[in-house]
Amino acid sequence: MEKESKALETALGTQIRVELATKEWTQQNLADKVGITRETLSKYMKGHRQMPMPVFLAIAEAFDYSPKKFMELVEDRISPEDRWF
């Protein structure tokens, strides 16, 4: 399960970076919208901490996605050999 978790965390961090670049936001902008520190967001994006569901939901909302759509975008970034679903 650790391999799957790491693949998901990596894909989530990548998708957040893509969304930040698309919106021309900084990590601080997103952290402020979500109600966490930039340092905490950075740890989630690097996979150093697991992101709690309420934070994931707030990030999806900040990017104007439903949680399902945001997770689909994240899952699309997981390579076929790392997929467990």
TIKE-830436 format. One record per residue (C-alpha): residue number from 1; residue in one letter; x, y, z. Coordinates in steps of 0.1 Angstrom, whole numbers, plus 5000, padded with zeros to 4 digits. Layout:
BEGIN
i	aa	c1	c2	c3
NUM	a	X	Y	Z
...
//
This chain:
BEGIN
i	aa	c1	c2	c3
1	m	5000	5000	5000
2	e	5029	5023	5006
3	k	5038	5023	4969
4	e	5002	5033	4960
5	s	5001	5060	4986
6	k	5034	5075	4974
7	a	5022	5075	4937
8	l	4990	5093	4948
9	e	5009	5118	4969
10	t	5033	5125	4940
11	a	5005	5129	4915
12	l	4986	5152	4939
13	g	5017	5175	4944
14	t	5022	5176	4906
15	q	4985	5185	4900
16	i	4986	5213	4926
17	r	5018	5227	4909
18	v	5000	5226	4875
19	e	4969	5244	4889
20	l	4991	5270	4907
21	a	5009	5277	4874
22	t	4977	5279	4854
23	k	4961	5304	4878
24	e	4995	5322	4884
25	w	4991	5317	4921
26	t	5019	5312	4946
27	q	5018	5285	4973
28	q	5010	5313	4997
29	n	4979	5323	4977
30	l	4966	5288	4979
31	a	4975	5283	5015
32	d	4957	5315	5024
33	k	4926	5303	5005
34	v	4927	5269	5022
35	g	4935	5282	5057
36	i	4969	5265	5062
37	t	5004	5277	5062
38	r	5026	5278	5031
39	e	5050	5255	5049
40	t	5023	5229	5055
41	l	5011	5231	5019
42	s	5047	5226	5008
43	k	5050	5194	5030
44	y	5018	5180	5014
45	m	5030	5188	4979
46	k	5064	5172	4985
47	g	5047	5141	5000
48	h	5063	5147	5034
49	r	5029	5147	5051
50	q	4997	5130	5041
51	m	4970	5155	5032
52	p	4938	5153	5054
53	m	4906	5150	5035
54	p	4893	5185	5046
55	v	4924	5201	5031
56	f	4920	5181	4999
57	l	4883	5193	4997
58	a	4893	5229	5003
59	i	4921	5227	4977
60	a	4896	5213	4951
61	e	4872	5240	4959
62	a	4899	5267	4957
63	f	4907	5255	4922
64	d	4869	5255	4913
65	y	4867	5217	4909
66	s	4844	5192	4925
67	p	4864	5168	4947
68	k	4856	5140	4922
69	k	4869	5160	4892
70	f	4901	5171	4911
71	m	4908	5135	4921
72	e	4903	5123	4885
73	l	4929	5149	4874
74	v	4953	5136	4900
75	e	4947	5100	4891
76	d	4954	5107	4855
77	r	4989	5117	4865
78	i	4997	5082	4880
79	s	5016	5061	4855
80	p	5000	5028	4844
81	e	5026	5007	4862
82	d	5019	5025	4895
83	r	4981	5022	4893
84	w	4963	5000	4917
85	f	4928	5008	4905
//
